[in-house]
Amino acid sequence: MNKSTFIIKRLLACFITLFTLSFVIFSLLFLAPGDPARNLVGTRRVTDELLEQIRAQHHLDEPFLAQYSRWLRGAVNFDFGRSIRTNMDIIDHVAPHAGVTFQLVGISLVFSICLAVPLGIFAAKNKGKKIDRVINIMALVGSSAPGFAVGLILLYFFAFRLRLFPMYGASGIDSLILPAITLSISMGAFIVKLTRQAMLNEISSDYTVFMRARAVLPHKILDAQLKNASSPILTSTGLLLAGLFGSTVLVETIFSIPGLGSLLTSAVTFRDVPVVQFIALALAVIICLASAFTDIIVYLLNPNVHQSSKSKQGGL
């Protein structure tokens, strides 16, 4: 399979997944208890005539498939309707909150990769030694520690006691450092384990033994090991990115950050259906595209990984 064919197939699979998810998201909210028309009434007196007028205005009296097709056509044209609570355009309403969440996730991802990957490589190179055991214990604690507990501890010591960071809000990059560290601890712990295991597999491989026997320079051996170990590391990091977006809901609540997590919580509470639909679909798009681009990058870096896994599946 050439590169263009693989990329087209992977993006097509991503498109099919997003179409399926859009149907599921719309279906779940359509079947949820409650009447969106009553939320649109606001402070006006509720009458049957008013409810019928609102349902007709917002097409809530149409059949399910008609509503879904109308919503899907609007989504394709980047028209997601208006917020029930604020009557603002959905994109304009969500954009400021999305910017805060993307900054938080980006900083967390940089922290996790820059710290965890070198630690994983160092642990693998020193397998069985004291430093390897220390790193493994740190990774175990980091992956087991509840995010809300880590956030509260960091908030107490570094914001309340030492006053090095703001207590709440998103007034600047410094206010996102503690939340980013909170998210990075769990994700970084998993990346350390993945990197260590991937490097151990490469260190014990036949080509490493052969290169050492030929007296190849150590840094060239390390380059070859990193190239082959990058595939599982990148793939797993792309999957962990989905969990990172999910974890922001709790972390943003702890640190009172006005991101997508807090907006989604309030939208669910007040049954602001268009906002919930948009955020759920936007997160699905981000996760699917991140997974697709990760697979494409892995394939471009090392096509043999995909071919070998395909041959193994054919042999089962």
N, C-alpha and C positions, 0 to 999 in steps of 0.2 A: 504494500500500500504506500503510494507516494504521499508527500507532505500535504499537498493541496486536498487530496481526497480525505485524509484523516481530519484536517481542519474543518472541512465542509460537513462531514458526518458528525463531528463533535458539536459544532454549532447547531446543526439540525436537531440533534438530541436535546440540546439545551432549549431550543425553541419549543419542542414538543412537551418538555417538562414544564416550561413556563405556562403553556396553554392549559395543561392539566391542572396546575396549581391555581391558575386564575379561576377556573371553574369551581375548584374545591373551595377557595376563599369566598367567592360570591355565594356559593350554595350554603356554606355554614352560617354566614351572616344573614342570608335570606330566611333560613330556617330558625334562626335564634328567636327566643320569645320576646314579646314586646311589639309595639307598633311605632315605626319611625315617624309616621304622620303625626302622632301625638307630640313627639319631641319638636316637630317643626311648628306646632301651634304657638309655642312660646308662652307668653303671658296672656294671650287672648283667651276668651271664654271658649271652652270646647263644645262644639255642636256637631251634629252629624253632617250638616251641610258644609261646614268648614273643613271637616276631615275629608269629605269626598272631593272638595275643591283642591286641597293640598295633594291628595293621592293622584288626582288627574294632572296637576301641575308638574309633579315630580315622577310621573309614570309609574306610581306604585300600584295602580290598579291593573297593570298589564300582567300577562302570564309570566312565569318564571323565565322561560327561555327568551322571551322578548326583552325582558329587563336585562338579562345577561348579555344578549347580543348588542343592545344599546350601550351598556357599560363598557363592553369590550371594544366597540368601535370608538368610543370616546377615549379609552385608554391608549389605543393605537395612535390616536391623534393628540395625545397628551392633554386630553380634556377629562378630568376626573370629577368634575362637578364642583360643588361648593360645600364648605363645612356647615353642618347643621347648627353648631353653637355660635360661630362668628360670622357666617354668611360670606366668608372670604373664599377666594379661589383656592382649591386644595393645594396646589403647588406653592402658591405664595404663602399659604398658612404653614406648610410643613418645612419649607426651605430653611428658615433660620434654625429650627431644631435639628434638621438633618446636618447642617454645617457643623454644629457642636459635636454631634455623635461621630461624624466622620473624622474630625480632629482627634477625638478621644480614641477611636479605634486605630487610627493611623499611628499615633504616638505609642499606643500599647503594642502594636505589631512590631514597630521598630525596636522598642525595648526588648521584647521577647526574643526576636531573631538575633539581635546584636549581642545579647548576653547568653542566651541558651545554646546557640550553635557552637560557639567556641568552648563553652563548658562541656558540652557533649563530646566534642572531639578530644579535648584534653582528658576527659575521663576514660575514653576508649583507649587512648595512647598509654594510659597508666592503669590499665585493668588490674584489679586485685590489690593495688597499693592503697595507702591510707587516704590519699586525695580522692581516689575513685570512690571509696566508701563514703567520704564526706559529701561529695557531689550527689551520690545516690540518695543519701538521707535527706539532703536539702530538696531534691526533686520529689521525694516521697511526701515530705511535709507540705511542699508547695501544692502538689496535686490533690492533697487530702484536705487542706485548710478551706473552710467555707468562705466564699467571697465576701459575705456581709461582715463576718468576724474580722477578716483581714482589713477591710475598709474602715471599720470602727476603730481598730487598734491604731492604724495609720492616722486617722483623723484625730484621735485623742492625743497621741504623742507629738506629731509634727505640726498639727494645726492648732490644737487647744493649748497644749503645754509649751511647746517651743515657739509657736507662732511663726513658723517658717512658710506656711502656705495658708491661703484663705480657708475659712471654715466651710463655705458653701458657695454655690453659684458658679458661673463661667465667665468671670471678668477678664480673663486672659489665659495665656498658656500656662502660667504658674498654677492657676486654679485647676488645671487638668492633670497635673503631674501625679498627685496622690491617687486619683481615680485610675489613671493609666497604669500606675504601679500595681494597684489592686487587681486589675484585669491581667496584667503581665505575669503575675506570680503563678497563677494556675496554668496559663497557656505556656509560659516558659518552661515550667516543670515537665510538661508533656513533650515539648520539643527537645529538652535535654535527653530524656529517655529515648526518643526516636533517633536522635542524632547519634547517641552512644551505640545503640544497637545496630544502626546502619553502618557505622564506621567499624564496629567489631566484625561484621560480616565481610567487609572489604579487607580488613587487616588479615583475616584468616583465609582469604581466597587464594586460588592457585596463581593468578597473575601477580599478586603481591610477593609470593614466595619466589616466583620466577624472576621478578625485577630485582629482588634483593640478591638472588644468586648471581645475577649479571652485574652486581655492584652499581645499580642505578642510583643516582643522587637522591637522598631522602626527600627533598622538596618535590622532585618529580614524581616519586611514589605517592606522596601526599596529594599532589594535584590529581593523579589518576584515581585515587581512592575517593576524593571529594567529588569528582565528576560522577562516579558511579553511585555514590551514596546520596547525591543530590536529588535523585528521582523520588525515593520514598520520603525524604524530608520535605520536598516541595509539595508532594501530593498530600501528605498529612497536615502540613501547615495550611494548605488551602481548605481542607475540611475543618480544621480548628477555627478558621476564620468565621465560619457559620456560628459556632458556639460563642465566639467573641461578641458578635452582634447580639446574640441572645442574652449574654451576661450583662450587657450595658443597661438593661432595664433595671436590674437590682442596684447596680453601682450608681447609676444616675439618681436613683431614689435616695440612697444613703448620703450622697454628696450634694443633693438638691441641685442637680445640673439640668437645665432645660433642654434636654435632647429628645431624640425620638422615643426613648423609653418612657420618659415622663409624659410625653404627649400621647403615646399609645395608651398608657394607663388611664389618663383622664378621658380620652376618647371612648374607651370601653365603658368606663363608669357612666358617662353621660349618653352612651349609645349614639355617638357621632359616627354613623356607619360609613359614610364616604371617606372619612379620615382613616378609620381602621382598615378599610379595603385598600386604600392607597399605600399605607405603611406596610401592610402585610405583603402586598404585591411588590413594592420596592425592595424590601428585604429579600424576597424570593429571587428577584432579578439579580441583586448583588451576589447572593450566594451561588446561584447557578452560573453566572458569568465568571465568578472567581474560580469555581470548580473547573469550568470549561477551559479557561485560560491557563490554569495550572496544568491540566492534562496536556494542553498544546505545547506549553513551554517544556515540560518533561519530555514530550515526544521529540521536539526539535533538538533538545540537548542530547538525548540518547534514544534514538529510534529502536535500538535493539531491545530495550526494556519492554516496549509494547509488543514487539514481535515474539519475544520469548514467552511473555505471559499468554499471548494468543495461542502459541503452539502447545503450551501446557494445558490450556482449556480444551484444545482439540484432542489431546491425548487422553483426557479423562473419560 
